[in-house]
């Protein structure tokens, strides 16, 4: 199973991602970071999980068996 996380490769990747959803993506990303609803950098993973970075989204995914 593969599922997306709220972790992004960079601030710029988050702006690009939210640019399709938000009228003001820079402001939206700043708010989401302050609220801790998204994060910059890879998430911690558990044993048996695999971390994958989707280069098109700039977002991390976790894969489990």
PDB file of N, CA, C and O in Angstrom:
ATOM      1  N   UNK A   1       0.848  -1.173   0.000  1.00  0.00           N
ATOM      2  CA  UNK A   1       0.000   0.000   0.000  1.00  0.00           C
ATOM      3  C   UNK A   1       0.891   1.232   0.000  1.00  0.00           C
ATOM      4  O   UNK A   1       1.930   1.262   0.659  1.00  0.00           O
ATOM      5  N   UNK A   2       0.478   2.231  -0.735  1.00  0.00           N
ATOM      6  CA  UNK A   2       1.232   3.479  -0.828  1.00  0.00           C
ATOM      7  C   UNK A   2       0.304   4.630  -0.468  1.00  0.00           C
ATOM      8  O   UNK A   2      -0.801   4.742  -0.998  1.00  0.00           O
ATOM      9  N   UNK A   3       0.763   5.475   0.428  1.00  0.00           N
ATOM     10  CA  UNK A   3      -0.061   6.622   0.797  1.00  0.00           C
ATOM     11  C   UNK A   3       0.769   7.893   0.893  1.00  0.00           C
ATOM     12  O   UNK A   3       1.941   7.865   1.266  1.00  0.00           O
ATOM     13  N   UNK A   4       0.135   9.005   0.548  1.00  0.00           N
ATOM     14  CA  UNK A   4       0.798  10.298   0.570  1.00  0.00           C
ATOM     15  C   UNK A   4       0.901  10.858   1.971  1.00  0.00           C
ATOM     16  O   UNK A   4       0.093  10.553   2.848  1.00  0.00           O
ATOM     17  N   UNK A   5       1.904  11.677   2.157  1.00  0.00           N
ATOM     18  CA  UNK A   5       2.090  12.342   3.449  1.00  0.00           C
ATOM     19  C   UNK A   5       1.895  13.844   3.258  1.00  0.00           C
ATOM     20  O   UNK A   5       1.685  14.321   2.143  1.00  0.00           O
ATOM     21  N   UNK A   6       1.966  14.557   4.337  1.00  0.00           N
ATOM     22  CA  UNK A   6       1.877  16.020   4.284  1.00  0.00           C
ATOM     23  C   UNK A   6       3.274  16.642   4.310  1.00  0.00           C
ATOM     24  O   UNK A   6       3.429  17.823   4.618  1.00  0.00           O
ATOM     25  N   UNK A   7       4.279  15.845   3.986  1.00  0.00           N
ATOM     26  CA  UNK A   7       5.672  16.298   3.969  1.00  0.00           C
ATOM     27  C   UNK A   7       6.106  16.604   2.539  1.00  0.00           C
ATOM     28  O   UNK A   7       5.870  15.823   1.617  1.00  0.00           O
ATOM     29  N   UNK A   8       6.744  17.754   2.380  1.00  0.00           N
ATOM     30  CA  UNK A   8       7.213  18.197   1.073  1.00  0.00           C
ATOM     31  C   UNK A   8       8.726  18.296   1.062  1.00  0.00           C
ATOM     32  O   UNK A   8       9.367  18.515   2.090  1.00  0.00           O
ATOM     33  N   UNK A   9       9.279  18.128  -0.134  1.00  0.00           N
ATOM     34  CA  UNK A   9      10.721  18.189  -0.335  1.00  0.00           C
ATOM     35  C   UNK A   9      11.284  19.566   0.025  1.00  0.00           C
ATOM     36  O   UNK A   9      12.373  19.670   0.588  1.00  0.00           O
ATOM     37  N   UNK A  10      10.539  20.611  -0.303  1.00  0.00           N
ATOM     38  CA  UNK A  10      11.000  21.980  -0.056  1.00  0.00           C
ATOM     39  C   UNK A  10       9.795  22.920   0.032  1.00  0.00           C
ATOM     40  O   UNK A  10       8.667  22.551  -0.292  1.00  0.00           O
ATOM     41  N   UNK A  11      10.068  24.121   0.472  1.00  0.00           N
ATOM     42  CA  UNK A  11       9.034  25.152   0.532  1.00  0.00           C
ATOM     43  C   UNK A  11       8.499  25.424  -0.878  1.00  0.00           C
ATOM     44  O   UNK A  11       7.295  25.583  -1.079  1.00  0.00           O
ATOM     45  N   UNK A  12       9.409  25.474  -1.839  1.00  0.00           N
ATOM     46  CA  UNK A  12       9.025  25.731  -3.222  1.00  0.00           C
ATOM     47  C   UNK A  12       8.129  24.619  -3.766  1.00  0.00           C
ATOM     48  O   UNK A  12       7.187  24.888  -4.512  1.00  0.00           O
ATOM     49  N   UNK A  13       8.418  23.377  -3.395  1.00  0.00           N
ATOM     50  CA  UNK A  13       7.589  22.244  -3.839  1.00  0.00           C
ATOM     51  C   UNK A  13       6.177  22.368  -3.269  1.00  0.00           C
ATOM     52  O   UNK A  13       5.201  22.073  -3.958  1.00  0.00           O
ATOM     53  N   UNK A  14       6.068  22.798  -2.032  1.00  0.00           N
ATOM     54  CA  UNK A  14       4.749  22.975  -1.415  1.00  0.00           C
ATOM     55  C   UNK A  14       3.969  24.095  -2.114  1.00  0.00           C
ATOM     56  O   UNK A  14       2.763  23.973  -2.327  1.00  0.00           O
ATOM     57  N   UNK A  15       4.657  25.177  -2.468  1.00  0.00           N
ATOM     58  CA  UNK A  15       4.001  26.274  -3.176  1.00  0.00           C
ATOM     59  C   UNK A  15       3.499  25.796  -4.535  1.00  0.00           C
ATOM     60  O   UNK A  15       2.380  26.117  -4.935  1.00  0.00           O
ATOM     61  N   UNK A  16       4.316  25.039  -5.237  1.00  0.00           N
ATOM     62  CA  UNK A  16       3.910  24.507  -6.539  1.00  0.00           C
ATOM     63  C   UNK A  16       2.706  23.584  -6.388  1.00  0.00           C
ATOM     64  O   UNK A  16       1.760  23.662  -7.171  1.00  0.00           O
ATOM     65  N   UNK A  17       2.739  22.719  -5.390  1.00  0.00           N
ATOM     66  CA  UNK A  17       1.645  21.775  -5.153  1.00  0.00           C
ATOM     67  C   UNK A  17       0.342  22.521  -4.856  1.00  0.00           C
ATOM     68  O   UNK A  17      -0.693  22.221  -5.452  1.00  0.00           O
ATOM     69  N   UNK A  18       0.387  23.478  -3.948  1.00  0.00           N
ATOM     70  CA  UNK A  18      -0.821  24.196  -3.552  1.00  0.00           C
ATOM     71  C   UNK A  18      -1.227  25.266  -4.558  1.00  0.00           C
ATOM     72  O   UNK A  18      -2.318  25.827  -4.457  1.00  0.00           O
ATOM     73  N   UNK A  19      -0.365  25.555  -5.523  1.00  0.00           N
ATOM     74  CA  UNK A  19      -0.695  26.522  -6.563  1.00  0.00           C
ATOM     75  C   UNK A  19      -1.904  26.116  -7.385  1.00  0.00           C
ATOM     76  O   UNK A  19      -2.584  26.967  -7.957  1.00  0.00           O
ATOM     77  N   UNK A  20      -2.175  24.823  -7.447  1.00  0.00           N
ATOM     78  CA  UNK A  20      -3.342  24.355  -8.196  1.00  0.00           C
ATOM     79  C   UNK A  20      -4.614  24.362  -7.353  1.00  0.00           C
ATOM     80  O   UNK A  20      -5.713  24.218  -7.887  1.00  0.00           O
ATOM     81  N   UNK A  21      -4.468  24.530  -6.036  1.00  0.00           N
ATOM     82  CA  UNK A  21      -5.618  24.478  -5.129  1.00  0.00           C
ATOM     83  C   UNK A  21      -5.948  25.813  -4.474  1.00  0.00           C
ATOM     84  O   UNK A  21      -7.092  26.052  -4.089  1.00  0.00           O
ATOM     85  N   UNK A  22      -4.969  26.664  -4.350  1.00  0.00           N
ATOM     86  CA  UNK A  22      -5.132  27.908  -3.587  1.00  0.00           C
ATOM     87  C   UNK A  22      -4.917  29.124  -4.481  1.00  0.00           C
ATOM     88  O   UNK A  22      -4.075  29.098  -5.378  1.00  0.00           O
ATOM     89  N   UNK A  23      -5.668  30.174  -4.238  1.00  0.00           N
ATOM     90  CA  UNK A  23      -5.497  31.407  -4.998  1.00  0.00           C
ATOM     91  C   UNK A  23      -4.167  32.079  -4.652  1.00  0.00           C
ATOM     92  O   UNK A  23      -3.513  32.659  -5.519  1.00  0.00           O
ATOM     93  N   UNK A  24      -3.775  31.997  -3.383  1.00  0.00           N
ATOM     94  CA  UNK A  24      -2.520  32.586  -2.917  1.00  0.00           C
ATOM     95  C   UNK A  24      -1.675  31.481  -2.274  1.00  0.00           C
ATOM     96  O   UNK A  24      -1.647  31.362  -1.049  1.00  0.00           O
ATOM     97  N   UNK A  25      -0.990  30.678  -3.084  1.00  0.00           N
ATOM     98  CA  UNK A  25      -0.289  29.513  -2.543  1.00  0.00           C
ATOM     99  C   UNK A  25       0.830  29.842  -1.553  1.00  0.00           C
ATOM    100  O   UNK A  25       1.039  29.094  -0.598  1.00  0.00           O
ATOM    101  N   UNK A  26       1.554  30.948  -1.760  1.00  0.00           N
ATOM    102  CA  UNK A  26       2.624  31.309  -0.824  1.00  0.00           C
ATOM    103  C   UNK A  26       2.046  31.521   0.570  1.00  0.00           C
ATOM    104  O   UNK A  26       2.561  30.990   1.554  1.00  0.00           O
ATOM    105  N   UNK A  27       0.987  32.292   0.642  1.00  0.00           N
ATOM    106  CA  UNK A  27       0.343  32.558   1.938  1.00  0.00           C
ATOM    107  C   UNK A  27      -0.243  31.273   2.524  1.00  0.00           C
ATOM    108  O   UNK A  27      -0.123  31.022   3.724  1.00  0.00           O
ATOM    109  N   UNK A  28      -0.876  30.463   1.679  1.00  0.00           N
ATOM    110  CA  UNK A  28      -1.484  29.214   2.146  1.00  0.00           C
ATOM    111  C   UNK A  28      -0.430  28.285   2.741  1.00  0.00           C
ATOM    112  O   UNK A  28      -0.664  27.664   3.778  1.00  0.00           O
ATOM    113  N   UNK A  29       0.716  28.189   2.097  1.00  0.00           N
ATOM    114  CA  UNK A  29       1.782  27.316   2.609  1.00  0.00           C
ATOM    115  C   UNK A  29       2.315  27.856   3.929  1.00  0.00           C
ATOM    116  O   UNK A  29       2.573  27.083   4.851  1.00  0.00           O
ATOM    117  N   UNK A  30       2.482  29.161   4.033  1.00  0.00           N
ATOM    118  CA  UNK A  30       2.944  29.757   5.299  1.00  0.00           C
ATOM    119  C   UNK A  30       1.970  29.433   6.442  1.00  0.00           C
ATOM    120  O   UNK A  30       2.397  29.082   7.542  1.00  0.00           O
ATOM    121  N   UNK A  31       0.696  29.550   6.185  1.00  0.00           N
ATOM    122  CA  UNK A  31      -0.320  29.257   7.200  1.00  0.00           C
ATOM    123  C   UNK A  31      -0.286  27.780   7.565  1.00  0.00           C
ATOM    124  O   UNK A  31      -0.313  27.431   8.746  1.00  0.00           O
ATOM    125  N   UNK A  32      -0.228  26.915   6.566  1.00  0.00           N
ATOM    126  CA  UNK A  32      -0.213  25.474   6.817  1.00  0.00           C
ATOM    127  C   UNK A  32       1.032  25.062   7.604  1.00  0.00           C
ATOM    128  O   UNK A  32       0.955  24.184   8.464  1.00  0.00           O
ATOM    129  N   UNK A  33       2.166  25.681   7.322  1.00  0.00           N
ATOM    130  CA  UNK A  33       3.379  25.389   8.100  1.00  0.00           C
ATOM    131  C   UNK A  33       3.220  25.854   9.546  1.00  0.00           C
ATOM    132  O   UNK A  33       3.600  25.139  10.473  1.00  0.00           O
ATOM    133  N   UNK A  34       2.670  27.026   9.740  1.00  0.00           N
ATOM    134  CA  UNK A  34       2.464  27.548  11.096  1.00  0.00           C
ATOM    135  C   UNK A  34       1.491  26.680  11.883  1.00  0.00           C
ATOM    136  O   UNK A  34       1.663  26.484  13.086  1.00  0.00           O
ATOM    137  N   UNK A  35       0.472  26.161  11.206  1.00  0.00           N
ATOM    138  CA  UNK A  35      -0.511  25.281  11.852  1.00  0.00           C
ATOM    139  C   UNK A  35      -0.004  23.842  11.998  1.00  0.00           C
ATOM    140  O   UNK A  35      -0.640  23.004  12.637  1.00  0.00           O
ATOM    141  N   UNK A  36       1.149  23.583  11.392  1.00  0.00           N
ATOM    142  CA  UNK A  36       1.768  22.249  11.387  1.00  0.00           C
ATOM    143  C   UNK A  36       0.893  21.210  10.683  1.00  0.00           C
ATOM    144  O   UNK A  36       0.906  20.030  11.034  1.00  0.00           O
ATOM    145  N   UNK A  37       0.132  21.669   9.684  1.00  0.00           N
ATOM    146  CA  UNK A  37      -0.659  20.727   8.895  1.00  0.00           C
ATOM    147  C   UNK A  37       0.145  20.191   7.711  1.00  0.00           C
ATOM    148  O   UNK A  37      -0.245  19.205   7.087  1.00  0.00           O
ATOM    149  N   UNK A  38       1.281  20.851   7.401  1.00  0.00           N
ATOM    150  CA  UNK A  38       2.246  20.317   6.457  1.00  0.00           C
ATOM    151  C   UNK A  38       3.633  20.507   7.050  1.00  0.00           C
ATOM    152  O   UNK A  38       3.814  21.250   8.014  1.00  0.00           O
ATOM    153  N   UNK A  39       4.616  19.822   6.456  1.00  0.00           N
ATOM    154  CA  UNK A  39       5.991  19.931   6.933  1.00  0.00           C
ATOM    155  C   UNK A  39       6.940  19.907   5.746  1.00  0.00           C
ATOM    156  O   UNK A  39       6.613  19.382   4.681  1.00  0.00           O
ATOM    157  N   UNK A  40       8.117  20.482   5.945  1.00  0.00           N
ATOM    158  CA  UNK A  40       9.165  20.459   4.936  1.00  0.00           C
ATOM    159  C   UNK A  40      10.209  19.449   5.395  1.00  0.00           C
ATOM    160  O   UNK A  40      10.688  19.499   6.528  1.00  0.00           O
ATOM    161  N   UNK A  41      10.546  18.543   4.504  1.00  0.00           N
ATOM    162  CA  UNK A  41      11.525  17.500   4.819  1.00  0.00           C
ATOM    163  C   UNK A  41      10.850  16.150   4.957  1.00  0.00           C
ATOM    164  O   UNK A  41       9.630  16.067   5.094  1.00  0.00           O
ATOM    165  N   UNK A  42      11.643  15.098   4.922  1.00  0.00           N
ATOM    166  CA  UNK A  42      11.080  13.749   4.961  1.00  0.00           C
ATOM    167  C   UNK A  42      10.488  13.398   6.326  1.00  0.00           C
ATOM    168  O   UNK A  42      10.987  13.840   7.361  1.00  0.00           O
ATOM    169  N   UNK A  43       9.423  12.603   6.316  1.00  0.00           N
ATOM    170  CA  UNK A  43       8.852  12.155   7.590  1.00  0.00           C
ATOM    171  C   UNK A  43       9.657  10.988   8.156  1.00  0.00           C
ATOM    172  O   UNK A  43      10.429  10.348   7.443  1.00  0.00           O
ATOM    173  N   UNK A  44       9.468  10.729   9.421  1.00  0.00           N
ATOM    174  CA  UNK A  44      10.058   9.542  10.027  1.00  0.00           C
ATOM    175  C   UNK A  44       9.232   8.348   9.579  1.00  0.00           C
ATOM    176  O   UNK A  44       8.009   8.426   9.461  1.00  0.00           O
ATOM    177  N   UNK A  45       9.914   7.257   9.336  1.00  0.00           N
ATOM    178  CA  UNK A  45       9.207   6.044   8.929  1.00  0.00           C
ATOM    179  C   UNK A  45       9.521   4.929   9.906  1.00  0.00           C
ATOM    180  O   UNK A  45      10.511   4.978  10.636  1.00  0.00           O
ATOM    181  N   UNK A  46       8.659   3.921   9.905  1.00  0.00           N
ATOM    182  CA  UNK A  46       8.815   2.768  10.785  1.00  0.00           C
ATOM    183  C   UNK A  46       9.504   1.639  10.041  1.00  0.00           C
ATOM    184  O   UNK A  46       9.609   1.658   8.814  1.00  0.00           O
ATOM    185  N   UNK A  47       9.964   0.672  10.783  1.00  0.00           N
ATOM    186  CA  UNK A  47      10.594  -0.509  10.187  1.00  0.00           C
ATOM    187  C   UNK A  47       9.602  -1.156   9.225  1.00  0.00           C
ATOM    188  O   UNK A  47       8.420  -1.295   9.540  1.00  0.00           O
ATOM    189  N   UNK A  48      10.084  -1.543   8.075  1.00  0.00           N
ATOM    190  CA  UNK A  48       9.238  -2.184   7.077  1.00  0.00           C
ATOM    191  C   UNK A  48       8.570  -1.213   6.120  1.00  0.00           C
ATOM    192  O   UNK A  48       7.893  -1.633   5.182  1.00  0.00           O
ATOM    193  N   UNK A  49       8.754   0.077   6.348  1.00  0.00           N
ATOM    194  CA  UNK A  49       8.192   1.073   5.451  1.00  0.00           C
ATOM    195  C   UNK A  49       9.285   1.608   4.526  1.00  0.00           C
ATOM    196  O   UNK A  49      10.469   1.583   4.863  1.00  0.00           O
ATOM    197  N   UNK A  50       8.877   2.082   3.380  1.00  0.00           N
ATOM    198  CA  UNK A  50       9.802   2.641   2.410  1.00  0.00           C
ATOM    199  C   UNK A  50       9.351   4.059   2.084  1.00  0.00           C
ATOM    200  O   UNK A  50       8.169   4.302   1.840  1.00  0.00           O
ATOM    201  N   UNK A  51      10.297   4.991   2.082  1.00  0.00           N
ATOM    202  CA  UNK A  51      10.004   6.387   1.788  1.00  0.00           C
ATOM    203  C   UNK A  51      10.260   6.645   0.308  1.00  0.00           C
ATOM    204  O   UNK A  51      11.312   6.290  -0.222  1.00  0.00           O
ATOM    205  N   UNK A  52       9.288   7.266  -0.350  1.00  0.00           N
ATOM    206  CA  UNK A  52       9.388   7.567  -1.777  1.00  0.00           C
ATOM    207  C   UNK A  52       9.081   9.044  -1.980  1.00  0.00           C
ATOM    208  O   UNK A  52       8.109   9.562  -1.430  1.00  0.00           O
ATOM    209  N   UNK A  53       9.905   9.718  -2.765  1.00  0.00           N
ATOM    210  CA  UNK A  53       9.658  11.109  -3.114  1.00  0.00           C
ATOM    211  C   UNK A  53       9.097  11.146  -4.530  1.00  0.00           C
ATOM    212  O   UNK A  53       9.740  10.676  -5.468  1.00  0.00           O
ATOM    213  N   UNK A  54       7.909  11.700  -4.683  1.00  0.00           N
ATOM    214  CA  UNK A  54       7.319  11.883  -6.004  1.00  0.00           C
ATOM    215  C   UNK A  54       7.892  13.181  -6.563  1.00  0.00           C
ATOM    216  O   UNK A  54       7.550  14.259  -6.077  1.00  0.00           O
ATOM    217  N   UNK A  55       8.751  13.101  -7.570  1.00  0.00           N
ATOM    218  CA  UNK A  55       9.402  14.313  -8.075  1.00  0.00           C
ATOM    219  C   UNK A  55       8.445  15.295  -8.738  1.00  0.00           C
ATOM    220  O   UNK A  55       8.733  16.492  -8.782  1.00  0.00           O
ATOM    221  N   UNK A  56       7.322  14.823  -9.251  1.00  0.00           N
ATOM    222  CA  UNK A  56       6.354  15.728  -9.877  1.00  0.00           C
ATOM    223  C   UNK A  56       5.606  16.557  -8.844  1.00  0.00           C
ATOM    224  O   UNK A  56       5.332  17.736  -9.071  1.00  0.00           O
ATOM    225  N   UNK A  57       5.276  15.947  -7.711  1.00  0.00           N
ATOM    226  CA  UNK A  57       4.545  16.658  -6.649  1.00  0.00           C
ATOM    227  C   UNK A  57       5.481  17.298  -5.644  1.00  0.00           C
ATOM    228  O   UNK A  57       5.109  18.268  -4.983  1.00  0.00           O
ATOM    229  N   UNK A  58       6.700  16.766  -5.517  1.00  0.00           N
ATOM    230  CA  UNK A  58       7.600  17.247  -4.482  1.00  0.00           C
ATOM    231  C   UNK A  58       7.153  16.810  -3.108  1.00  0.00           C
ATOM    232  O   UNK A  58       7.529  17.406  -2.099  1.00  0.00           O
ATOM    233  N   UNK A  59       6.340  15.758  -3.076  1.00  0.00           N
ATOM    234  CA  UNK A  59       5.739  15.279  -1.828  1.00  0.00           C
ATOM    235  C   UNK A  59       6.208  13.858  -1.557  1.00  0.00           C
ATOM    236  O   UNK A  59       6.434  13.069  -2.474  1.00  0.00           O
ATOM    237  N   UNK A  60       6.347  13.554  -0.270  1.00  0.00           N
ATOM    238  CA  UNK A  60       6.785  12.219   0.140  1.00  0.00           C
ATOM    239  C   UNK A  60       5.600  11.274   0.286  1.00  0.00           C
ATOM    240  O   UNK A  60       4.514  11.655   0.723  1.00  0.00           O
ATOM    241  N   UNK A  61       5.853  10.032  -0.098  1.00  0.00           N
ATOM    242  CA  UNK A  61       4.885   8.944   0.064  1.00  0.00           C
ATOM    243  C   UNK A  61       5.541   7.850   0.893  1.00  0.00           C
ATOM    244  O   UNK A  61       6.764   7.704   0.890  1.00  0.00           O
ATOM    245  N   UNK A  62       4.725   7.091   1.595  1.00  0.00           N
ATOM    246  CA  UNK A  62       5.212   5.946   2.359  1.00  0.00           C
ATOM    247  C   UNK A  62       4.580   4.691   1.768  1.00  0.00           C
ATOM    248  O   UNK A  62       3.376   4.623   1.522  1.00  0.00           O
ATOM    249  N   UNK A  63       5.425   3.720   1.556  1.00  0.00           N
ATOM    250  CA  UNK A  63       4.972   2.437   1.006  1.00  0.00           C
ATOM    251  C   UNK A  63       5.152   1.350   2.047  1.00  0.00           C
ATOM    252  O   UNK A  63       6.201   1.237   2.680  1.00  0.00           O
ATOM    253  N   UNK A  64       4.105   0.550   2.211  1.00  0.00           N
ATOM    254  CA  UNK A  64       4.150  -0.594   3.137  1.00  0.00           C
ATOM    255  C   UNK A  64       3.723  -1.841   2.373  1.00  0.00           C
ATOM    256  O   UNK A  64       3.110  -1.762   1.308  1.00  0.00           O
ATOM    257  N   UNK A  65       4.054  -2.971   2.931  1.00  0.00           N
ATOM    258  CA  UNK A  65       3.650  -4.239   2.282  1.00  0.00           C
ATOM    259  C   UNK A  65       2.258  -4.615   2.629  1.00  0.00           C
ATOM    260  O   UNK A  65       1.764  -5.646   2.171  1.00  0.00           O
TER     261      UNK A  65
END
